Amino acid sequence: MDIEEIIGFDALYNSMNKCVKGVLWKDGTAAFYHNWIREILRLEKQLKTGTYRERPAKFFTITEPKTREIMSIAFRDRVYQRSLNDVAIYPATTRSFIYDNHACQKGKGTDKARNRLKCHLQRYYRKHGADGYVLQCDIKGYYPNMRHDVAKRVLRKYLDDGPYQMAADILDNFPGDVGFNPGSQIVQIVGITALNDMDHYIKEVLRIAFYIRYMDDFILISDSLEELEKALECIKGILKDMEMELNETKTRIYKLSEGIPFLGFIFRLTDTGKVVVNIKSEKVKHERRKLRRMVELVRKGEKAREKVDEHFDSWKRSASYGNNFKMLQRMDTYYRSLWEAYDNEIQKTDLDHRGGKETGEQCGEDRAAGGSDRVCRDHGGH
């Protein structure tokens, strides 16, 4: 591959236009975009002369969906990394993926993965009926425990010398020898590529037809308990070679009739072959708590009511997948009750304020008419 396709002016310009989407409100992004000709020429020159150095990253913590430390890089560095990823890394790695690897790829995502699991269950029913077993696996600390040399070994398998060295230099900017912070697109691609050999082994050697993976969460369905037990031992061996291990609390074999928790929903195969999909109850409880907190922020004047409405509408669109109509009705009722309590409080405050003002005006009129202090005291005055 010609390196010019990655670090040339046209390549960096195309990458910049992709990177600005949704983040042009940020100061650093706006400054780069406002002077984009000068900034891209400077970045291109540094990359071609070998004087490019990645700027220090910023780290911050998020608490949803779980507590994690995120790494944020400078916009100029993101432009370069996006170009390297889109031109070299992504095409080279993803062309060998199995169909049922669903994370971080064009045309795929959570909805596609959910629909595919539903399709697997329907096909399984036509072949084996409603009885069966599920092996559900989750890797312990996938990104935090991924060794840097393992990540480089993954990329070395797919990339030519030039793009590989560029990617390896970026991975070297992460502190230590173990663990990656989310926030880098290249690290995401490494994450979906690292288990590619395992995917092919499960599909082609173990011959597990009903298999699906979303990042490090993967599911195998079979009518044979022994087949899944054998698969589990093989998976442990593959991960051991990569110096990874399964999360024992989230990895288990269970009956298909229990329902499969996957990407926030539970998939149940009925005796008639229908697949019923319900959102996890803990997701609903979490959203209720979050809405209460957000309405309280509105009450304190720290958040606009329109922002809460936007958040709830977005959550409903996500939760509307599957068979959740009645749950959404209950959530609409709950959401209205939060605002009714808020509106009643506002109305009471306004009435109290108006009543106090009217009482004060009445006392002033009594004094002007020569009324006694007793009259004012009767109105709550002095």
C-alpha positions in Angstrom: 0.0 0.0 0.0 1.2 3.5 -0.9 1.6 5.5 2.4 0.4 8.6 0.5 -3.1 7.0 0.6 -3.0 7.4 4.4 -1.0 10.6 5.1 -1.6 12.5 1.9 -3.5 15.8 1.9 -6.6 14.3 0.3 -6.7 11.4 2.7 -6.3 13.6 5.8 -9.0 16.0 4.4 -11.5 13.2 4.0 -10.7 11.9 7.5 -11.2 15.4 9.0 -14.7 15.6 7.4 -15.6 12.3 9.1 -14.2 13.3 12.4 -16.0 16.6 12.8 -19.5 15.1 12.6 -21.2 15.6 15.9 -18.3 17.3 17.7 -17.9 20.6 15.9 -19.1 22.3 19.0 -15.9 21.5 20.8 -13.2 24.2 21.0 -10.3 22.1 19.7 -12.3 20.7 16.8 -13.7 24.1 15.8 -10.2 25.7 15.9 -8.8 23.0 13.7 -11.7 23.1 11.3 -11.6 26.9 11.0 -8.0 26.8 9.9 -8.2 23.4 8.2 -5.9 24.1 5.2 -3.1 25.2 7.4 -3.6 22.5 10.0 -3.8 19.6 7.4 -0.7 20.9 5.6 1.2 21.0 8.8 0.0 17.5 9.9 0.9 16.1 6.4 4.4 17.7 6.6 5.0 16.3 10.1 3.9 12.8 9.1 6.1 12.7 5.9 9.2 14.2 7.6 8.9 11.9 10.6 8.5 14.9 13.0 5.0 14.0 14.0 4.4 13.4 17.7 1.1 12.6 19.3 0.0 15.2 21.9 -0.6 14.1 25.5 -4.0 12.5 25.9 -6.6 13.5 28.5 -8.2 11.0 30.8 -11.6 11.2 32.4 -14.0 8.8 34.0 -17.6 7.8 32.9 -20.1 5.9 35.1 -22.5 4.6 32.4 -23.1 2.0 31.4 -20.3 1.1 33.8 -17.4 3.0 35.4 -14.5 3.3 33.0 -11.6 5.6 32.4 -11.7 7.1 28.9 -8.8 8.5 26.9 -9.4 11.5 24.8 -6.9 12.5 22.2 -6.3 15.8 20.3 -8.4 16.3 17.2 -5.4 16.4 14.9 -4.3 13.0 16.2 -7.8 11.7 15.7 -7.7 12.9 12.1 -4.5 10.9 11.5 -5.7 7.8 13.3 -9.1 7.8 11.5 -7.3 8.0 8.1 -4.9 5.1 9.1 -7.9 3.0 10.3 -10.3 3.7 7.4 -7.7 3.3 4.6 -5.5 0.5 5.9 -6.5 -1.3 9.2 -10.3 -1.7 8.8 -10.3 -3.1 5.2 -7.4 -5.4 6.0 -8.9 -6.9 9.1 -12.6 -7.1 8.5 -12.5 -8.9 5.2 -11.7 -12.1 7.0 -14.4 -11.8 9.7 -17.3 -14.2 10.0 -20.7 -12.9 9.4 -21.7 -13.2 13.1 -19.1 -10.8 14.4 -21.3 -7.7 14.9 -19.5 -4.9 16.7 -17.9 -1.7 15.3 -18.5 -2.4 11.6 -20.4 -0.7 8.8 -23.9 -2.0 8.4 -23.8 -3.8 11.8 -24.3 -2.9 15.4 -26.6 -3.7 18.3 -29.9 -4.0 16.4 -28.3 -6.1 13.7 -26.8 -8.4 16.4 -30.2 -8.7 18.2 -32.0 -9.5 15.0 -29.4 -12.1 14.2 -29.8 -13.8 17.6 -33.5 -13.9 17.0 -32.9 -15.5 13.6 -30.6 -18.1 15.1 -33.3 -19.0 17.6 -35.9 -19.4 14.9 -33.6 -21.6 12.8 -32.7 -23.6 15.9 -36.4 -24.3 16.6 -37.1 -25.5 13.1 -34.2 -28.0 13.4 -34.2 -29.0 17.1 -37.4 -27.7 18.7 -37.5 -25.6 21.9 -35.2 -27.7 24.1 -31.5 -27.0 24.1 -28.5 -25.4 25.8 -26.7 -22.1 25.7 -23.0 -21.4 26.4 -22.7 -17.7 27.2 -19.1 -16.3 27.6 -17.7 -13.0 28.6 -13.9 -12.2 28.8 -12.6 -10.8 32.1 -11.5 -7.2 31.7 -11.2 -7.5 27.9 -9.6 -4.1 27.2 -8.1 -3.4 30.6 -6.3 -6.8 30.6 -5.3 -6.9 26.9 -1.5 -7.1 26.5 0.1 -4.6 24.1 2.3 -7.2 22.5 -0.8 -9.3 21.9 -2.6 -6.4 20.2 0.5 -5.8 18.0 0.6 -9.5 17.1 -3.0 -9.3 16.0 -2.3 -6.3 13.7 0.9 -7.8 12.4 -1.0 -10.7 10.9 -3.1 -8.5 8.7 -1.1 -5.3 7.9 1.8 -4.5 5.6 5.1 -3.2 7.2 4.3 0.5 6.7 0.7 0.6 8.2 1.7 -1.9 10.9 4.5 0.3 12.2 2.3 3.3 12.2 -0.4 1.4 14.2 2.2 0.0 16.6 3.6 3.5 17.3 0.1 4.6 18.2 -0.4 1.6 20.5 2.9 2.4 22.2 1.4 5.7 23.4 -0.8 3.9 25.8 0.8 3.7 29.3 2.3 0.4 30.5 2.4 -3.0 28.8 -1.1 -4.1 29.7 -4.5 -2.5 29.1 -6.1 0.0 26.8 -8.4 2.9 27.6 -11.5 3.2 25.4 -11.6 6.2 23.1 -9.3 5.1 20.3 -10.9 3.8 17.0 -7.8 1.7 16.4 -8.1 0.0 19.7 -11.8 -0.8 18.9 -10.7 -2.5 15.7 -8.1 -4.5 17.6 -10.8 -5.5 20.0 -13.1 -7.0 17.3 -10.1 -8.5 15.4 -8.3 -10.2 18.3 -10.9 -13.0 18.6 -11.3 -13.6 14.9 -9.3 -16.9 15.0 -11.5 -18.1 17.8 -14.6 -17.3 15.7 -13.4 -19.4 12.8 -12.4 -22.2 15.1 -15.9 -22.3 16.6 -17.6 -22.2 13.3 -15.3 -24.3 11.1 -13.7 -26.8 13.5 -16.2 -27.2 16.3 -19.0 -26.8 13.7 -21.3 -24.7 16.0 -23.9 -23.4 13.6 -25.7 -21.1 16.1 -22.9 -18.7 17.3 -22.8 -14.9 17.6 -20.3 -12.5 19.1 -20.5 -8.8 20.0 -17.1 -7.6 21.0 -16.1 -9.9 24.0 -19.7 -11.2 24.7 -20.5 -14.3 22.7 -23.1 -17.0 22.6 -23.2 -20.6 21.4 -26.5 -22.6 21.1 -26.7 -26.4 20.8 -28.9 -29.3 21.4 -26.0 -31.2 23.0 -24.7 -30.3 26.5 -21.5 -32.3 25.8 -20.8 -30.3 22.7 -20.9 -27.0 24.6 -18.8 -28.3 27.4 -16.1 -29.3 24.9 -16.4 -25.9 23.2 -15.9 -24.2 26.6 -12.6 -26.0 27.2 -11.4 -25.2 23.7 -12.3 -21.5 24.2 -10.4 -21.4 27.4 -7.3 -22.8 25.7 -7.5 -20.3 22.8 -7.8 -17.4 25.3 -4.9 -18.7 27.4 -2.6 -18.4 24.4 -3.6 -14.8 24.2 -3.1 -14.4 28.0 -6.8 -13.8 28.6 -9.4 -15.6 30.6 -13.1 -15.9 30.9 -15.1 -14.0 33.5 -16.3 -17.0 35.6 -19.3 -15.1 37.0 -20.7 -14.2 33.6 -19.7 -17.4 31.8 -22.0 -20.4 32.1 -23.9 -23.2 30.4 -27.7 -23.2 31.0 -30.9 -24.4 29.5 -32.3 -22.5 26.5 -35.7 -22.3 28.3 -34.2 -19.8 30.8 -33.9 -17.1 28.2 -30.8 -15.5 26.8 -29.7 -12.1 28.1 -27.9 -10.2 25.3 -27.3 -6.5 24.7 -29.8 -5.3 27.3 -32.6 -7.6 26.3 -33.7 -11.2 27.2 -34.6 -13.5 24.3 -37.0 -16.4 25.1 -37.9 -19.2 22.7 -41.4 -20.4 23.3 -42.8 -23.9 22.7 -44.5 -22.7 19.6 -41.3 -21.3 18.1 -42.0 -17.6 18.7 -39.1 -15.5 20.0 -40.2 -13.1 22.7 -37.8 -10.2 23.4 -38.1 -8.2 26.6 -35.9 -5.5 28.0 -34.1 -6.4 31.2 -35.9 -5.2 34.3 -32.7 -3.7 35.7 -32.5 -1.5 32.7 -36.0 -0.1 33.3 -35.3 0.4 37.0 -32.1 2.2 36.1 -33.9 4.5 33.7 -36.5 5.3 36.4 -33.9 6.4 38.8 -32.1 8.4 36.2 -35.3 10.2 35.2 -36.0 11.1 38.9 -32.5 12.6 39.2 -32.9 14.6 35.9 -36.3 16.0 37.0 -34.7 17.0 40.3 -32.0 18.9 38.3 -34.7 20.7 36.4 -36.3 21.6 39.7 -33.0 23.1 40.9 -32.6 25.0 37.6 -29.5 23.0 36.6 -31.0 21.3 33.5 -33.6 22.3 30.8 -36.8 20.3 30.7 -36.4 19.9 26.9 -33.1 18.0 27.5 -34.9 15.5 29.7 -37.6 15.0 27.1 -35.0 14.4 24.5 -33.2 11.8 26.7 -36.5 10.0 27.4 -37.5 9.9 23.8 -34.1 8.5 22.9 -34.4 5.8 25.6 -37.8 4.8 24.4 -36.6 4.4 20.8 -33.9 2.0 22.1 -36.3 0.2 24.4 -39.0 -0.2 21.8 -37.1 -3.2 20.3 -38.9 -6.5 20.8 -42.1 -7.0 22.8 -42.1 -4.1 25.1 -45.3 -2.2 24.3 -46.9 -2.4 27.7 -43.7 -1.6 29.5 -43.3 1.6 27.4 -46.9 2.5 28.3 -46.1 2.1 32.0 -42.9 4.2 31.5 -44.9 7.0 29.8 -47.3 7.0 32.8 -44.4 7.1 35.2 -42.7 9.9 33.3 -45.9 12.0 33.3 -46.3 11.5 37.1 -42.8 12.9 37.6 -43.7 16.1 35.8 -47.2 16.3 37.4 -45.5 16.4 40.8 -43.1 19.0 39.5 -45.8 21.1 38.0 -47.9 20.9 41.2 -44.9 22.1 43.2 -44.4 25.0 40.8 -48.0 25.9 40.9 -48.1 25.8 44.7 -45.0 28.0 44.9 -46.6 30.5 42.5 -49.8 30.6 44.6 -47.9 31.1 47.8 -45.9 33.9 46.3 -49.0 35.5 44.8 -50.8 35.2 48.1 -48.0 36.8 50.0 -47.9 39.6 47.5 -51.6 40.2 47.7 -51.5 40.2 51.5 -48.7 42.8 51.5 -50.7 45.0 49.1 -53.8 44.8 51.3 -51.9 45.9 54.4 -50.6 48.9 52.5 -54.1 49.8 51.5 -55.3 49.5 55.2 -52.5 51.8 56.4 -53.3 54.3 53.7 -56.9 54.3 54.9 -55.8 54.9 58.5 -56.3 51.3 59.6 -54.7 50.2 62.9 -51.7 47.9 63.3 -54.2 45.2 64.5 -55.7 45.1 61.0 -52.2 44.6 59.4 -51.5 41.9 62.0 -54.7 40.1 61.0 -53.2 40.0 57.4 -49.9 38.6 58.7 -48.3 42.0 58.7 -46.2 43.8 61.4 
